[in-house]
Amino acid sequence: MARRRAGAETPFEAELRAVRRSGRFGIPSKGREAAMLLSRFASVGLLNTLISLSIIMALDRGLRANPQVANAAGYAVGIASGFLLSRRFVFRSAAGSRATAPKYLLTVLAGFCLNQLVLAEAGRLLGAGTLEHLLAQLCAMGSYTVSVFLVCRYWVFRTPIDPVIATA
């Protein structure tokens, strides 16, 4: 067995020093990446909601536009900003818009259809009271959020070599 010279660092000690400097303290790389991805997705969702609502309110209340037109405009801006933010900030995709935009639109449409299905079914199962209606809305929102995230993650913005998938 070879002797270590005094003051020499073992590979384990070097790794431990690097982890201490990075502030990662025991959070596995895959878990940290997934947590950051979910955090970015939630942040974009909140920002996108504010953008859409601002457009809707500015047109509806500010300019007295038809409420349906204001709503449609808010959603259109929301879909566009959601796509741009998801592509660049959340999933950090290098794929071009020509490849990802149609997939994103299809995903959002399918998510909306699922949302409506869950809303109708949850409303039927839970009842028509105020609290029950709110719970049905929350179930529908949750189904949309989870489904859109997963489809965007594994289909719309998936890169050919995805480090999180490759190491799973």
ABEGO torsion letter per residue (X at the ends): XBBBBBGBBBAAAAAAAAAAAAGAGGBBAAAAAAAAAAAAAAAAAAAAAAAAAAAAAAAAAAAGBBAAAAAAAAAAAAAAAAAAAAAAAAAGBABBAAAAAAAAAAAAAAAAAAAAAAAAAAAAAAEABAAAAAAAAAAAAAAAAAAAAAAAAAAAABBABBAAAAAX
